Amino acid sequence: MDITTVSSVKLLITLLVPLIGTLGVMFMGKNENIREGISSVASIILFLLVASMIPTVLSGKTLIFHMFSILPGVSVTLRADAMSMIFALVASSLWTIAVFYSMGYMRAHHEHAQTRFNACFALAIFGAIGVAFSDNLFTLYLFYEIVSICTYPLVAHHQDTEGYNGARKYIIYLTTTAKAFLLPALILIYVLTGTLDFAPNISTGIFPPDVNKSLVIMLYIFCLFGFAKNGVMPFHHWLPGAMVAPTPVSALLHAVAVVKVGVFCTTRVMLYVFGVDTMHALNLGIPTAYFVGFTVIMASVLALSKNNLKERLAYSTISQLSYIIMGVALLTPAGIDGGLIHIVNHAFSKITLFFCAGAIYIAAHKKDISDMGGLGKTMPFTFGAFAVASLSMIGAPPVAGFITKWNLLVGSIQAHQIGILLILIASTMLNVGYFAPVTIKAFFGKRPDGETYQGIKEAPLSMLIPILIACTISVLLGIFPNFMMQFVKVVTG
């Protein structure tokens, strides 16, 4: 693969944009219009810079920017390749949408500490972009931890007992697993290979042929559990607990900066550190697929039992994240395609669902699904968008999730794994079970006794427009999947 450094400084500029945006927000915090204007402008600039790299990456080149070295083979280096672009495009585009939605939500709810909120939001995107553009495990680990630290104040935003408890669980789970599993794995990988740089392709990995096989298997397990942001059971409890945060934070956690960082890091390491050949040789792929398949099913079953809408969406996220790891673990062309494209498809659909949950709370002050009977007639655009995004999670055409499910099903057949095929079919039925009742109840259910819904209308346009944009993109990604799939195809070769 060709490597160009001609425009590589653009990587550093791109990384610094959300950081500069954070400083601007903090300095202009007293003027809410200027403060949020800075966030909006920074998000647009970030997206345009990331988008400007598309032609170079699709031409088969990799952008590199070396910042500094710590040891031979250990450096902080940025890299934009096809897999980087998948996550970077998602994070930058959704930040643009989320900024406008957050503006409407936070003002409508008269939230306190909005300057801190916007600053930490921008810092979280800084960490996510750093993860996307990491050229090696050390850089990846560095920005992974930055995301954990910067999102802690967002989870604890309400500064009450519930908020602090949720944030404490959040930070303990994520930092403890990173220190207990991931950091030792990094050190051992460096000792075994002499480098932490990612391989140039997904085939070979970085381990020499004569390396101790048991050690490699142990390191693989450490990496799978060390990136606990991926929501794989049993290290998933932080995720429902983090739902105490404001809805824009939940959307950030579940669609952009946190869980996607987890699954991106996990799949990046699976493909570019261990590699398809090594995983085949050590029989790591299929056991991983079945292991995360348990998370897919159990999280869906738990989602069925939740009446609180955000909690149901949280367990849905835990289940959907494992689709990504499962697809890559199948180690088949269609499986890897389905796993990687779900990073995109899940992001736009899930942020739509959380945006809708926030709009329902702002407009009607409803959190529980049982209280939403007939509310769809009063808020048709919000619940209509929720219905479309639900179809994506279920995997129904023509919404984006269909592309994921199709590739995963084909991938399971290519791998000759009927068990995985059955897990995918069962999980799809469970998806229908916990998503369909929300829409049916909203549009066809009876209003709760004594409820007239007088005075209830759609959320402010600053919230409704981002919902409709994210929902529309989900549909477009389903009808025209080739744009994002071309990056996936470059990854898989």
C-alpha positions in Angstrom: 0.0 0.0 0.0 1.3 3.5 -0.9 2.0 5.9 2.0 1.9 9.6 1.4 2.9 12.3 3.8 2.2 15.2 1.5 -1.0 16.3 3.2 -0.5 14.3 6.4 -0.4 17.5 8.6 -4.1 17.6 7.9 -4.4 14.7 10.3 -3.0 16.8 13.2 -5.2 19.8 12.2 -8.2 17.5 12.1 -7.4 16.1 15.6 -6.9 19.6 17.0 -10.2 21.1 15.8 -12.4 19.6 18.6 -9.7 20.5 21.1 -9.7 24.1 19.9 -13.5 24.0 20.0 -13.3 22.9 23.6 -11.1 25.9 24.5 -13.4 28.3 22.6 -16.5 26.9 24.5 -14.8 27.4 27.8 -13.6 31.0 27.1 -17.0 32.1 25.7 -19.1 30.1 28.2 -21.0 33.1 29.5 -22.5 33.8 26.1 -24.6 30.8 25.2 -25.1 31.8 21.6 -21.4 32.3 20.9 -20.5 29.2 22.9 -22.8 26.9 21.0 -21.9 28.7 17.7 -18.3 27.7 18.4 -19.3 24.1 18.9 -21.4 24.1 15.7 -18.6 25.7 13.6 -16.0 23.3 15.1 -18.2 20.3 14.3 -18.7 21.4 10.7 -15.0 22.1 10.1 -14.1 18.7 11.6 -16.5 16.9 9.2 -15.2 18.8 6.2 -11.6 18.0 7.1 -12.4 14.3 7.5 -14.4 14.3 4.2 -11.5 15.9 2.4 -9.4 12.8 3.0 -11.9 10.5 1.3 -10.4 10.7 -2.3 -6.9 10.0 -1.0 -7.9 7.0 1.1 -10.1 5.5 -1.6 -7.2 5.8 -4.0 -5.4 3.2 -1.9 -3.1 5.5 0.0 -2.7 5.9 3.8 -2.1 9.3 5.4 0.5 9.2 8.2 1.6 11.9 10.7 4.3 11.0 13.2 4.1 13.1 16.4 6.8 11.7 18.7 8.4 8.5 19.8 8.7 7.1 23.3 10.6 3.9 22.6 11.7 2.1 19.4 8.4 0.8 18.0 6.3 2.9 20.5 5.1 6.2 19.2 2.2 8.6 19.1 1.4 8.5 15.4 -1.8 9.3 13.4 -3.0 7.3 10.5 -5.9 7.6 8.1 -6.8 4.5 6.2 -10.1 2.9 5.1 -11.0 1.6 8.5 -10.1 4.9 10.1 -12.4 6.7 7.7 -15.4 4.5 8.6 -15.3 5.6 12.2 -14.1 9.2 11.6 -16.9 9.9 9.2 -19.4 8.6 11.7 -18.0 10.5 14.6 -17.6 13.8 12.8 -21.0 13.8 11.0 -22.9 12.8 14.1 -21.2 15.5 16.2 -22.6 18.0 13.8 -26.1 16.7 14.2 -25.8 16.2 18.0 -24.6 19.8 18.6 -27.8 21.2 17.3 -29.9 18.6 19.1 -28.1 19.2 22.4 -28.7 23.0 22.0 -32.5 22.4 21.8 -32.6 19.8 24.6 -30.4 21.6 27.1 -32.2 24.9 26.7 -35.6 23.4 26.7 -34.8 21.5 29.9 -33.0 24.5 31.4 -30.0 22.3 32.3 -27.3 23.6 34.5 -23.5 23.7 33.7 -24.1 23.8 29.9 -20.6 25.2 29.3 -19.0 22.2 31.0 -21.4 20.0 29.1 -20.4 21.4 25.7 -16.7 21.4 26.6 -16.7 17.7 27.7 -18.8 16.8 24.6 -16.1 18.3 22.3 -13.3 16.6 24.3 -15.1 13.3 23.9 -15.1 13.8 20.1 -11.4 14.8 20.3 -10.8 11.4 21.9 -13.0 9.5 19.4 -11.2 11.1 16.4 -7.9 10.3 18.1 -8.9 6.6 18.3 -10.1 6.6 14.7 -6.8 8.0 13.5 -4.5 5.9 15.7 -1.6 4.2 13.9 -0.6 1.9 16.7 -1.8 0.3 19.9 -0.1 2.8 22.1 -1.8 5.8 20.5 -5.1 3.9 20.5 -4.8 3.2 24.2 -4.0 6.8 24.9 -7.1 8.2 23.2 -9.3 5.3 24.5 -8.5 6.5 28.1 -9.0 10.2 27.1 -12.6 9.3 26.0 -13.2 7.5 29.4 -12.0 10.5 31.4 -13.8 13.2 29.3 -17.2 11.5 29.4 -17.2 11.0 33.2 -18.5 14.5 33.9 -21.2 14.0 31.2 -22.5 10.9 32.9 -22.4 12.6 36.3 -23.9 15.8 34.8 -26.9 16.0 37.2 -24.7 15.9 40.2 -27.2 13.9 42.3 -26.8 10.6 44.0 -28.1 8.7 41.0 -25.8 10.6 38.7 -22.7 10.0 40.8 -23.4 6.3 41.3 -23.9 5.8 37.5 -20.7 7.8 36.8 -18.7 5.9 39.4 -19.8 2.5 37.9 -19.0 3.9 34.5 -15.4 5.0 35.2 -14.6 2.0 37.5 -15.6 -0.5 34.8 -13.8 1.2 32.0 -10.6 2.2 33.6 -10.2 -1.0 35.7 -10.6 -3.2 32.7 -8.2 -1.1 30.7 -5.5 -1.2 33.4 -6.1 -4.9 34.4 -6.3 -6.4 30.9 -5.3 -3.9 28.1 -2.2 -2.3 29.6 -0.5 -5.7 30.4 -1.5 -6.9 26.9 0.2 -3.9 25.3 3.4 -4.5 27.3 3.5 -8.3 26.4 2.7 -7.6 22.7 5.6 -5.2 22.6 7.9 -7.7 24.3 6.9 -10.4 21.8 7.0 -8.4 18.7 9.2 -5.3 19.3 6.5 -3.0 18.0 2.9 -1.8 18.7 2.3 -0.6 15.1 -0.7 -2.0 13.3 -0.1 -4.3 10.4 -0.5 -2.9 6.8 -3.4 -5.2 6.1 -5.8 -7.6 7.9 -4.2 -10.8 6.8 -0.9 -11.3 8.6 -1.1 -9.5 11.9 2.1 -8.5 13.8 3.1 -11.7 15.6 6.1 -13.7 14.3 5.4 -17.3 13.2 7.4 -18.8 16.1 5.6 -17.0 18.9 4.2 -18.9 21.8 0.6 -19.8 20.8 -0.8 -19.9 24.3 0.5 -16.4 25.0 -1.2 -15.0 21.8 -4.5 -16.6 22.8 -4.2 -15.0 26.3 -3.4 -11.6 24.8 -6.4 -11.9 22.5 -8.7 -12.5 25.5 -7.1 -9.7 27.4 -7.8 -7.3 24.5 -11.4 -8.5 24.1 -12.2 -7.8 27.7 -9.8 -4.8 28.1 -11.9 -2.7 25.6 -14.9 -2.9 27.9 -16.6 0.0 26.1 -17.6 -2.7 23.6 -20.3 -3.8 26.0 -19.6 -7.5 25.9 -20.9 -9.4 28.9 -20.0 -9.7 31.7 -18.4 -6.2 31.5 -21.5 -4.4 30.4 -23.2 -3.2 33.6 -21.7 0.3 33.2 -23.8 0.9 30.1 -27.3 0.8 31.6 -26.0 2.7 34.6 -24.8 5.5 32.4 -28.4 6.2 31.4 -28.8 8.7 34.3 -27.1 11.2 32.0 -29.0 13.7 29.9 -30.4 12.2 26.7 -27.8 14.0 24.4 -25.1 12.3 26.5 -26.9 8.9 26.1 -26.9 9.5 22.3 -23.2 10.3 22.4 -22.4 7.2 24.5 -24.4 4.8 22.4 -23.9 6.1 18.9 -20.6 8.0 18.7 -17.9 8.4 21.2 -18.0 5.6 23.8 -19.4 2.3 22.6 -18.3 2.8 19.0 -14.8 3.5 20.4 -15.0 0.2 22.2 -16.1 -1.9 19.1 -13.8 0.0 16.8 -10.8 -0.7 19.0 -11.8 -4.3 19.4 -12.2 -5.0 15.7 -9.1 -2.9 14.8 -7.0 -5.1 17.1 -8.6 -8.3 15.9 -7.8 -7.4 12.3 -4.6 -5.3 12.4 -2.8 -6.8 15.4 -3.8 -10.5 15.4 -4.9 -10.7 11.7 -7.2 -13.1 9.9 -4.5 -15.7 9.3 -3.4 -15.9 13.0 -7.0 -16.0 14.2 -7.7 -18.9 11.8 -4.6 -20.7 12.8 -5.4 -20.4 16.6 -9.1 -21.0 16.1 -10.0 -17.7 17.8 -12.7 -16.5 15.4 -15.7 -18.9 15.8 -15.4 -19.2 19.6 -15.5 -15.4 19.8 -18.6 -15.3 17.5 -20.4 -17.7 19.8 -19.2 -15.9 22.9 -20.5 -12.5 21.8 -23.6 -14.3 20.5 -24.6 -14.9 24.1 -24.5 -11.2 24.7 -26.6 -10.6 21.6 -29.4 -12.9 22.9 -29.2 -12.1 26.6 -29.2 -8.4 26.2 -32.2 -8.6 23.9 -34.0 -10.7 26.5 -33.2 -8.1 29.1 -34.4 -5.3 26.8 -37.8 -7.0 26.6 -38.2 -6.6 30.4 -37.5 -2.9 30.5 -40.4 -0.4 30.6 -38.1 2.7 30.7 -37.4 3.6 27.1 -33.8 4.6 27.6 -33.1 1.4 29.5 -34.6 -0.6 26.7 -32.4 1.2 24.2 -29.4 0.7 26.4 -29.8 -3.1 26.4 -30.5 -2.9 22.7 -27.1 -1.2 22.3 -25.3 -4.0 24.2 -26.9 -6.5 21.9 -26.2 -4.6 18.7 -22.6 -3.9 19.5 -21.9 -7.6 19.6 -23.1 -7.9 16.0 -20.0 -5.9 15.0 -17.6 -8.2 16.8 -19.5 -11.3 15.7 -19.3 -10.4 12.1 -15.5 -9.7 12.2 -15.0 -12.9 14.3 -16.6 -15.0 11.5 -13.5 -14.2 9.5 -15.4 -14.5 6.2 -15.6 -11.7 3.6 -19.4 -11.1 4.1 -19.1 -11.4 7.9 -16.3 -8.8 8.1 -18.3 -6.6 5.7 -21.4 -6.9 7.9 -19.5 -6.2 11.1 -17.7 -3.2 9.9 -20.6 -1.6 8.1 -22.7 -1.9 11.3 -20.4 0.6 12.9 -22.1 3.1 10.6 -25.6 1.6 10.3 -26.0 1.3 14.1 -24.7 4.7 14.8 -27.2 6.7 12.7 -30.2 4.5 13.7 -29.4 4.4 17.4 -28.8 8.1 17.7 -32.2 8.6 16.0 -33.8 6.4 18.7 -32.1 8.3 21.6 -32.9 11.6 20.0 -36.6 10.5 19.9 -36.5 9.4 23.6 -35.2 12.9 24.5 -37.8 14.6 22.4 -40.6 12.6 24.1 -39.3 13.6 27.5 -39.0 17.3 26.6 -42.4 17.4 24.9 -44.5 15.1 27.1 -42.3 14.3 30.2 -42.7 10.6 29.5 -39.9 8.1 30.2 -41.9 4.8 30.5 -43.2 3.0 27.5 -46.4 2.1 29.3 -47.3 5.8 29.6 -46.9 6.5 25.9 -50.2 5.0 24.6 -51.6 7.2 21.8 -48.8 9.7 22.1 -47.8 9.0 18.5 -50.9 10.8 17.2 -49.7 13.9 19.1 -46.0 13.5 18.1 -46.2 11.8 14.7 -42.8 13.0 13.3 -40.9 11.8 16.5 -42.6 8.4 16.6 -42.5 8.0 12.9 -38.7 8.5 13.0 -38.6 6.1 15.9 -40.4 3.5 13.9 -38.0 3.8 10.9 -34.9 3.6 13.1 -36.5 0.6 14.9 -36.8 -1.1 11.5 -33.1 -0.6 11.0 -32.3 -2.2 14.3 -34.6 -5.1 13.4 -32.9 -5.4 10.0 -35.8 -4.7 7.7 -35.3 -3.2 4.2 -34.9 -0.5 3.0 -33.3 0.9 6.2 -29.5 0.6 6.9 -29.7 -2.3 9.3 -30.9 -4.6 6.5 -27.4 -4.4 4.9 -25.9 -5.5 8.2 -28.2 -8.4 8.8 -27.9 -9.6 5.2 -24.1 -9.6 5.3 -24.0 -11.3 8.7 -26.4 -14.0 7.6 -24.3 -14.6 4.4 -21.1 -14.6 6.5 -22.5 -17.2 8.9 -23.3 -19.4 5.9 -19.8 -18.9 4.4 -18.4 -19.9 7.7 -20.7 -23.0 7.8 -22.0 -21.9 11.2 -25.7 -22.8 11.5 -25.5 -21.9 15.2 -24.6 -18.3 14.4 -27.3 -18.2 11.7 -29.9 -19.3 14.4 -28.6 -16.7 16.8 -29.0 -14.0 14.2 -32.6 -15.1 13.4 -33.5 -15.4 17.1 -32.1 -12.0 17.9 -34.0 -10.5 15.0 -37.2 -11.9 16.5 -36.3 -10.4 19.8 -35.6 -7.1 18.2 -39.1 -7.1 16.9 -40.4 -8.1 20.3 -38.9 -5.1 22.1 -39.1 -2.4 19.4 -42.5 -3.0 17.7 -44.6 -2.5 20.9 -43.3 1.0 21.3 -44.5 2.1 17.9 -47.7 0.1 18.1 -48.6 1.5 21.5 -47.8 5.1 20.5 -49.9 5.0 17.4 -52.7 2.5 18.2 -52.7 2.3 22.0 -55.1 3.9 24.4 -54.1 7.0 26.4 -53.5 6.4 30.1 -56.6 7.1 32.3 -57.0 10.8 32.9 -54.5 11.8 30.2 -55.7 14.3 27.6 -52.3 15.2 26.1 -53.5 18.8 25.8 -50.7 21.2 25.2 -48.3 18.4 24.1 -46.8 18.9 20.7 -43.6 18.0 18.9 -40.3 19.0 20.5 -38.6 22.2 19.4 -37.4 22.3 15.8 -33.8 22.4 17.0 -34.4 18.8 18.2 -36.9 17.6 15.6 -34.7 18.6 12.6 -31.7 16.6 13.8 -34.0 13.6 14.4 -35.3 13.7 10.9 -31.8 14.2 9.4 -30.4 11.2 11.3 -33.5 9.1 10.3 -33.2 10.1 6.7 -29.5 9.2 6.6 -30.4 5.8 8.0 -32.8 5.2 5.1 -30.3 6.5 2.5 -27.6 4.2 3.9 -29.9 1.3 3.3 -30.9 2.3 -0.2 -27.4 3.5 -1.3 -25.0 1.4 0.8 -22.1 1.5 -1.7 -20.7 4.8 -0.5 -19.7 3.5 3.0 -19.2 -0.1 1.8 -16.4 1.1 -0.5 -14.3 1.8 2.6 -15.1 -1.7 4.0 -14.1 -3.3 0.7 -10.7 -1.5 0.9 -10.2 -2.9 4.4 -11.1 -6.5 3.3 -9.2 -6.1 0.0 
